[in-house]
């Protein structure tokens, strides 16, 4: 099966319209995720979304090298993303972390490199929701731009073809667009039928920034620290369930069809062959019609699932401060 593509406005590059997410480090072993990458590429996926903090880039790199050696796929046919983790924002650290990801993935260049979160605030793996770094700070634009300049230099050197942001808000993106020499090609953000972020998506697309949607199925496997009593379940929504019956697919496929209909690039995670295949089929075949898309557009609950509690700083009110919900940057 062939992956559909979209065009990146900034460079006119062709970007695969669905990717395989590889965040499973809190509950899935690296070798299992590397095996999933191999299955996905053999099925026709051409987009793999990685990150240094996931702790599996070395294993994924071994699989990629095997796939190239076996001529299953050529390097130029793949879109490989990685991300800079929070404790590596200092310019020297940022460059070193990028080069480590490049070495671990056994690649000569990346297609996309993102700043994973706009805060340098670190938390240990598998920590509780109450965990706080004593050095955590609110967004500091000057510090962020110092990190961004490193990413720009990596583009200049031909080590990465696109750079972008993740977990950003409109106020933060406005500052980045004002000051960047190379503007973000993509912004990765939480996107699913119960959390549609229409204003942010519209801002991104209006500025030529491709929205990459993480947790496109409503993140059923997210860590316990990211769960609250008010969370809703996208795949149990009556509208999603009814459309799944109509299309003879799992509700997960309807979530992905909705993402594609709205121009998002979803990056669902799975290690199960059946689900990996079904996710690709969802985006590549049998699209929603306008009426079906509108029905899902109408079920937005503004239900953020990945709230980011562990990135809060001393003096912050609660997780809402991370997201500038009043339209201004909280300092």
PAMIGU-727206 format. One record per residue (C-alpha): residue number from 1; residue in three letters; x, y negated, z negated. Coordinates in steps of 0.05 Angstrom, whole numbers, plus 5000, padded with zeros to 4 digits. Example, Ala and Ser with C-alpha at 12.3 -4.5 7.8 and 13.67 -1.06 7.14 Angstrom:
2
REC resi resn    x    y    z
REC    1  ALA 5246 5090 4844
REC    2  SER 5273 5021 4857
end
This chain:
331
REC resi resn    x    y    z
REC    1  UNK 5000 5000 5000
REC    2  UNK 5025 4931 5017
REC    3  UNK 5028 4874 4967
REC    4  UNK 4993 4810 4989
REC    5  UNK 5033 4746 4987
REC    6  UNK 5024 4672 4972
REC    7  UNK 5067 4614 4994
REC    8  UNK 5107 4575 4942
REC    9  UNK 5093 4501 4961
REC   10  UNK 5162 4477 4938
REC   11  UNK 5203 4522 4984
REC   12  UNK 5152 4556 5030
REC   13  UNK 5180 4622 5004
REC   14  UNK 5133 4682 5005
REC   15  UNK 5117 4705 4934
REC   16  UNK 5082 4772 4921
REC   17  UNK 5012 4757 4895
REC   18  UNK 5016 4808 4839
REC   19  UNK 5074 4829 4795
REC   20  UNK 5089 4883 4745
REC   21  UNK 5097 4855 4675
REC   22  UNK 5152 4887 4633
REC   23  UNK 5136 4861 4563
REC   24  UNK 5126 4924 4522
REC   25  UNK 5186 4917 4476
REC   26  UNK 5143 4918 4414
REC   27  UNK 5113 4987 4429
REC   28  UNK 5144 5018 4492
REC   29  UNK 5215 5044 4500
REC   30  UNK 5259 5010 4553
REC   31  UNK 5267 5075 4593
REC   32  UNK 5192 5081 4599
REC   33  UNK 5187 5011 4626
REC   34  UNK 5244 5023 4674
REC   35  UNK 5208 5085 4699
REC   36  UNK 5145 5043 4709
REC   37  UNK 5186 4994 4751
REC   38  UNK 5208 5050 4796
REC   39  UNK 5137 5076 4804
REC   40  UNK 5112 5007 4820
REC   41  UNK 5164 4992 4873
REC   42  UNK 5152 5060 4905
REC   43  UNK 5078 5044 4907
REC   44  UNK 5088 4977 4941
REC   45  UNK 5098 4926 4886
REC   46  UNK 5149 4874 4906
REC   47  UNK 5147 4829 4844
REC   48  UNK 5176 4847 4776
REC   49  UNK 5170 4799 4717
REC   50  UNK 5227 4808 4667
REC   51  UNK 5255 4770 4607
REC   52  UNK 5318 4776 4565
REC   53  UNK 5277 4781 4500
REC   54  UNK 5241 4843 4525
REC   55  UNK 5305 4883 4513
REC   56  UNK 5299 4926 4576
REC   57  UNK 5334 4887 4632
REC   58  UNK 5394 4934 4631
REC   59  UNK 5350 4995 4642
REC   60  UNK 5310 4959 4696
REC   61  UNK 5375 4939 4730
REC   62  UNK 5397 5011 4733
REC   63  UNK 5331 5029 4767
REC   64  UNK 5337 4971 4816
REC   65  UNK 5407 4993 4835
REC   66  UNK 5381 5063 4848
REC   67  UNK 5324 5038 4891
REC   68  UNK 5372 4996 4934
REC   69  UNK 5422 5054 4940
REC   70  UNK 5366 5101 4961
REC   71  UNK 5340 5050 5011
REC   72  UNK 5271 5052 4980
REC   73  UNK 5271 4976 4984
REC   74  UNK 5319 4920 5003
REC   75  UNK 5339 4867 4954
REC   76  UNK 5310 4812 4997
REC   77  UNK 5242 4846 4995
REC   78  UNK 5236 4839 4920
REC   79  UNK 5217 4780 4876
REC   80  UNK 5252 4786 4810
REC   81  UNK 5238 4738 4753
REC   82  UNK 5273 4731 4686
REC   83  UNK 5266 4683 4628
REC   84  UNK 5309 4645 4578
REC   85  UNK 5293 4661 4506
REC   86  UNK 5284 4609 4452
REC   87  UNK 5349 4619 4415
REC   88  UNK 5390 4605 4478
REC   89  UNK 5367 4534 4495
REC   90  UNK 5434 4501 4482
REC   91  UNK 5465 4488 4551
REC   92  UNK 5525 4534 4543
REC   93  UNK 5481 4588 4514
REC   94  UNK 5430 4580 4569
REC   95  UNK 5481 4591 4624
REC   96  UNK 5511 4651 4588
REC   97  UNK 5443 4682 4577
REC   98  UNK 5424 4674 4650
REC   99  UNK 5489 4707 4672
REC  100  UNK 5477 4764 4623
REC  101  UNK 5407 4775 4653
REC  102  UNK 5437 4774 4723
REC  103  UNK 5490 4825 4703
REC  104  UNK 5440 4869 4666
REC  105  UNK 5393 4869 4726
REC  106  UNK 5453 4883 4772
REC  107  UNK 5434 4827 4819
REC  108  UNK 5471 4772 4855
REC  109  UNK 5413 4723 4848
REC  110  UNK 5344 4717 4817
REC  111  UNK 5282 4693 4853
REC  112  UNK 5255 4656 4793
REC  113  UNK 5282 4637 4725
REC  114  UNK 5237 4608 4671
REC  115  UNK 5245 4575 4604
REC  116  UNK 5203 4625 4564
REC  117  UNK 5176 4576 4512
REC  118  UNK 5186 4500 4508
REC  119  UNK 5213 4507 4437
REC  120  UNK 5281 4532 4413
REC  121  UNK 5245 4563 4354
REC  122  UNK 5268 4634 4341
REC  123  UNK 5232 4691 4307
REC  124  UNK 5257 4762 4297
REC  125  UNK 5226 4820 4337
REC  126  UNK 5164 4852 4306
REC  127  UNK 5158 4797 4252
REC  128  UNK 5093 4782 4217
REC  129  UNK 5047 4725 4237
REC  130  UNK 5070 4686 4176
REC  131  UNK 5144 4688 4197
REC  132  UNK 5175 4619 4205
REC  133  UNK 5244 4598 4226
REC  134  UNK 5273 4546 4178
REC  135  UNK 5303 4512 4239
REC  136  UNK 5239 4508 4279
REC  137  UNK 5223 4440 4310
REC  138  UNK 5167 4410 4351
REC  139  UNK 5176 4398 4425
REC  140  UNK 5237 4354 4439
REC  141  UNK 5236 4330 4510
REC  142  UNK 5309 4308 4512
REC  143  UNK 5331 4377 4488
REC  144  UNK 5285 4411 4537
REC  145  UNK 5314 4370 4595
REC  146  UNK 5385 4388 4574
REC  147  UNK 5365 4461 4582
REC  148  UNK 5329 4445 4648
REC  149  UNK 5392 4414 4676
REC  150  UNK 5427 4481 4668
REC  151  UNK 5372 4514 4708
REC  152  UNK 5380 4461 4762
REC  153  UNK 5455 4475 4766
REC  154  UNK 5440 4549 4775
REC  155  UNK 5398 4531 4836
REC  156  UNK 5455 4489 4862
REC  157  UNK 5502 4548 4856
REC  158  UNK 5455 4595 4893
REC  159  UNK 5446 4640 4832
REC  160  UNK 5371 4629 4829
REC  161  UNK 5322 4608 4883
REC  162  UNK 5267 4578 4841
REC  163  UNK 5262 4553 4770
REC  164  UNK 5201 4542 4727
REC  165  UNK 5167 4535 4660
REC  166  UNK 5125 4579 4616
REC  167  UNK 5075 4565 4560
REC  168  UNK 5074 4491 4578
REC  169  UNK 5017 4441 4571
REC  170  UNK 4997 4383 4616
REC  171  UNK 5032 4330 4572
REC  172  UNK 5096 4369 4572
REC  173  UNK 5093 4383 4647
REC  174  UNK 5081 4309 4661
REC  175  UNK 5146 4293 4626
REC  176  UNK 5183 4349 4662
REC  177  UNK 5157 4327 4730
REC  178  UNK 5177 4255 4714
REC  179  UNK 5249 4273 4696
REC  180  UNK 5267 4335 4735
REC  181  UNK 5312 4333 4796
REC  182  UNK 5286 4401 4817
REC  183  UNK 5214 4407 4797
REC  184  UNK 5183 4473 4771
REC  185  UNK 5161 4520 4826
REC  186  UNK 5119 4561 4777
REC  187  UNK 5088 4556 4708
REC  188  UNK 5073 4621 4672
REC  189  UNK 5013 4616 4626
REC  190  UNK 4959 4658 4593
REC  191  UNK 4902 4668 4642
REC  192  UNK 4843 4715 4640
REC  193  UNK 4767 4709 4648
REC  194  UNK 4756 4689 4575
REC  195  UNK 4814 4639 4577
REC  196  UNK 4815 4605 4644
REC  197  UNK 4851 4539 4629
REC  198  UNK 4819 4504 4689
REC  199  UNK 4849 4435 4675
REC  200  UNK 4920 4463 4669
REC  201  UNK 4912 4507 4730
REC  202  UNK 4886 4448 4770
REC  203  UNK 4944 4406 4746
REC  204  UNK 4994 4459 4768
REC  205  UNK 4964 4471 4836
REC  206  UNK 4956 4396 4847
REC  207  UNK 5031 4387 4836
REC  208  UNK 5052 4447 4879
REC  209  UNK 5066 4492 4819
REC  210  UNK 5044 4564 4826
REC  211  UNK 5006 4590 4764
REC  212  UNK 5031 4658 4742
REC  213  UNK 4980 4690 4696
REC  214  UNK 5003 4733 4638
REC  215  UNK 4954 4775 4596
REC  216  UNK 4908 4777 4658
REC  217  UNK 4868 4834 4627
REC  218  UNK 4859 4801 4560
REC  219  UNK 4922 4831 4530
REC  220  UNK 4892 4894 4499
REC  221  UNK 4962 4917 4477
REC  222  UNK 4984 4851 4445
REC  223  UNK 5020 4853 4378
REC  224  UNK 4978 4853 4314
REC  225  UNK 5006 4784 4296
REC  226  UNK 4970 4756 4357
REC  227  UNK 4901 4783 4337
REC  228  UNK 4848 4743 4300
REC  229  UNK 4775 4757 4282
REC  230  UNK 4749 4708 4334
REC  231  UNK 4784 4742 4393
REC  232  UNK 4738 4765 4449
REC  233  UNK 4748 4825 4495
REC  234  UNK 4746 4807 4569
REC  235  UNK 4737 4878 4594
REC  236  UNK 4674 4886 4551
REC  237  UNK 4640 4823 4578
REC  238  UNK 4573 4842 4610
REC  239  UNK 4590 4803 4674
REC  240  UNK 4656 4839 4682
REC  241  UNK 4625 4907 4666
REC  242  UNK 4568 4897 4716
REC  243  UNK 4616 4876 4772
REC  244  UNK 4660 4936 4756
REC  245  UNK 4600 4982 4767
REC  246  UNK 4583 4946 4831
REC  247  UNK 4654 4953 4859
REC  248  UNK 4663 5024 4830
REC  249  UNK 4726 5003 4792
REC  250  UNK 4750 4995 4721
REC  251  UNK 4735 4927 4689
REC  252  UNK 4810 4913 4690
REC  253  UNK 4807 4911 4766
REC  254  UNK 4753 4858 4764
REC  255  UNK 4796 4814 4720
REC  256  UNK 4853 4820 4771
REC  257  UNK 4806 4807 4830
REC  258  UNK 4783 4744 4794
REC  259  UNK 4855 4721 4785
REC  260  UNK 4869 4731 4859
REC  261  UNK 4806 4695 4878
REC  262  UNK 4829 4634 4838
REC  263  UNK 4900 4633 4867
REC  264  UNK 4934 4659 4804
REC  265  UNK 4991 4709 4808
REC  266  UNK 4974 4761 4754
REC  267  UNK 5029 4803 4722
REC  268  UNK 4994 4860 4686
REC  269  UNK 5035 4909 4646
REC  270  UNK 5026 4984 4647
REC  271  UNK 5069 5047 4646
REC  272  UNK 5014 5093 4670
REC  273  UNK 5017 5112 4743
REC  274  UNK 4942 5110 4752
REC  275  UNK 4936 5040 4723
REC  276  UNK 4996 5012 4760
REC  277  UNK 4965 5036 4825
REC  278  UNK 4895 5011 4808
REC  279  UNK 4923 4942 4791
REC  280  UNK 4956 4935 4858
REC  281  UNK 4894 4960 4894
REC  282  UNK 4852 4909 4856
REC  283  UNK 4890 4851 4886
REC  284  UNK 4904 4881 4954
REC  285  UNK 4834 4906 4971
REC  286  UNK 4759 4890 4965
REC  287  UNK 4761 4817 4942
REC  288  UNK 4706 4784 4902
REC  289  UNK 4657 4742 4942
REC  290  UNK 4643 4670 4924
REC  291  UNK 4582 4687 4882
REC  292  UNK 4619 4740 4842
REC  293  UNK 4678 4693 4830
REC  294  UNK 4630 4638 4807
REC  295  UNK 4597 4687 4758
REC  296  UNK 4663 4701 4725
REC  297  UNK 4683 4627 4727
REC  298  UNK 4622 4615 4683
REC  299  UNK 4642 4662 4626
REC  300  UNK 4703 4623 4602
REC  301  UNK 4705 4624 4525
REC  302  UNK 4769 4584 4517
REC  303  UNK 4795 4643 4476
REC  304  UNK 4870 4638 4472
REC  305  UNK 4898 4705 4451
REC  306  UNK 4973 4690 4449
REC  307  UNK 4971 4633 4399
REC  308  UNK 5044 4628 4381
REC  309  UNK 5039 4622 4305
REC  310  UNK 5111 4646 4296
REC  311  UNK 5138 4585 4333
REC  312  UNK 5109 4534 4285
REC  313  UNK 5153 4485 4248
REC  314  UNK 5149 4457 4177
REC  315  UNK 5095 4404 4174
REC  316  UNK 5054 4432 4231
REC  317  UNK 4979 4439 4217
REC  318  UNK 4967 4505 4253
REC  319  UNK 4979 4539 4320
REC  320  UNK 4937 4486 4357
REC  321  UNK 4996 4438 4348
REC  322  UNK 5036 4481 4397
REC  323  UNK 4987 4467 4453
REC  324  UNK 4977 4391 4452
REC  325  UNK 4901 4400 4453
REC  326  UNK 4888 4326 4441
REC  327  UNK 4926 4309 4505
REC  328  UNK 4988 4284 4470
REC  329  UNK 5052 4319 4448
REC  330  UNK 5052 4335 4374
REC  331  UNK 5116 4311 4340
end
